[in-house]
């Protein structure tokens, strides 16, 4: 479940940096320094920043991003990099991402009992049947062998 909300981690980092008086650009740079190189969302943010700095069309890369919250965060970051105020947008997006994360966690927790039945059915139940019917089968085979 690690990585349930990488955009939330990015958003919180950027919000705290902006609250400390940093620019959006320096906040994103600070986030990219903290995040792992292997993090998929960090890769998306790096590609976005690279496209933004080079003046390329960055909206085309958003087609590959499946999560609407991740796309929305990149859109908000683009507004912030262009000089617009994004504090209110970040706060509303934070609430949406938290709600979506809670929903995803609840769905995962609801599936756990079913997932835990698989080892029970595959390993423990056959072993129990062997313990239950093993002596009966041995006795039956002995009786048939006489």
C-alpha positions in Angstrom: 0.0 0.0 0.0 3.0 2.2 -0.1 2.5 4.8 -2.8 -1.3 5.1 -2.3 -1.1 8.8 -2.7 2.2 10.0 -4.3 0.4 13.2 -5.6 -0.6 13.9 -2.0 3.0 13.7 -0.8 4.0 16.1 -3.7 1.1 18.4 -2.9 1.9 18.6 0.8 5.6 19.3 0.0 4.7 22.1 -2.4 2.1 23.6 0.0 4.6 23.7 2.9 7.3 25.2 0.6 4.9 27.9 -0.6 3.8 28.6 2.9 7.5 29.1 3.8 7.7 31.8 1.1 9.3 29.7 -1.7 8.3 29.9 -5.3 6.4 27.1 -7.0 9.5 26.3 -9.1 11.8 25.9 -6.0 9.0 23.9 -4.3 8.8 21.5 -7.2 12.6 21.2 -7.2 12.7 20.5 -3.5 10.1 17.7 -4.0 12.1 16.2 -6.8 15.2 16.2 -4.6 13.3 14.3 -1.9 11.4 11.8 -4.0 13.0 8.6 -5.2 14.2 8.4 -8.8 12.1 5.2 -9.3 8.9 6.8 -8.1 6.5 6.8 -11.1 4.8 10.1 -10.1 8.3 11.7 -9.6 9.1 10.6 -13.1 6.0 12.3 -14.4 6.8 15.5 -12.5 10.4 15.5 -13.9 9.1 15.1 -17.4 6.6 17.9 -16.9 9.3 20.2 -15.5 11.7 19.4 -18.3 9.0 20.0 -21.0 8.0 23.3 -19.2 11.6 24.6 -19.1 12.2 23.6 -22.7 9.0 25.3 -23.9 7.6 22.0 -25.3 4.0 21.0 -25.2 3.6 19.4 -21.8 -0.1 18.6 -22.1 0.6 15.7 -24.5 2.5 13.9 -21.8 -0.6 14.1 -19.6 -2.4 11.6 -21.8 -0.2 8.9 -20.4 -1.2 9.8 -16.8 -4.3 7.8 -15.9 -5.2 9.3 -12.5 -7.3 12.4 -12.7 -5.8 13.7 -9.5 -2.3 13.4 -10.8 -3.3 15.3 -14.0 -5.1 17.9 -11.9 -1.9 18.5 -9.8 0.2 18.9 -12.9 -2.3 21.4 -14.3 -2.2 23.3 -11.0 1.6 23.3 -11.0 1.6 24.7 -14.5 -0.6 27.5 -13.4 1.7 28.2 -10.5 4.8 28.1 -12.7 3.1 30.7 -15.0 2.8 33.0 -12.0 -0.8 32.5 -10.9 -1.9 31.9 -7.3 -2.5 28.3 -6.6 -3.0 28.1 -2.8 -6.8 27.7 -3.0 -6.5 25.1 -5.8 -3.9 23.1 -3.8 -6.1 23.1 -0.8 -9.2 21.8 -2.6 -7.1 19.3 -4.5 -5.6 18.1 -1.2 -9.1 17.4 0.1 -10.1 15.5 -3.0 -6.9 13.4 -3.0 -7.4 12.6 0.7 -10.9 11.5 0.1 -9.8 9.4 -2.9 -7.0 7.8 -0.8 -9.4 7.0 2.0 -11.7 5.3 -0.5 -8.9 3.3 -2.1 -7.7 2.2 1.4 -11.3 1.2 2.4 -11.7 -0.8 -0.9 -8.3 -2.6 -0.2 -9.3 -3.4 3.4 -12.7 -4.8 2.2 -10.9 -7.2 -0.2 -8.5 -8.5 2.5 -10.8 -11.2 3.9 -11.4 -12.6 0.4 -7.7 -12.6 -0.3 -7.0 -14.3 3.0 -9.4 -17.1 2.1 -7.1 -18.2 -0.8 -4.3 -19.6 1.4 -6.9 -21.1 3.7 -8.6 -23.0 0.9 -5.4 -24.0 -0.9 -3.3 -25.1 2.1 -5.1 -25.4 5.4 -8.3 -27.0 4.3 -6.7 -29.9 2.4 -4.4 -30.5 5.3 -7.4 -30.6 7.6 -9.1 -33.1 5.3 -6.1 -35.3 5.4 -6.1 -35.3 9.2 -9.8 -36.0 9.3 -10.1 -38.7 6.6 -6.5 -40.1 6.8 -7.2 -42.5 9.7 -10.6 -43.5 8.2 -9.0 -44.3 4.8 -6.2 -46.3 6.5 -8.7 -48.3 8.5 -10.8 -48.9 5.4 -7.8 -50.0 3.3 -6.7 -52.4 6.2 -10.2 -53.9 6.3 -10.4 -54.3 2.6 -7.0 -56.0 2.5 -8.1 -58.8 4.9 
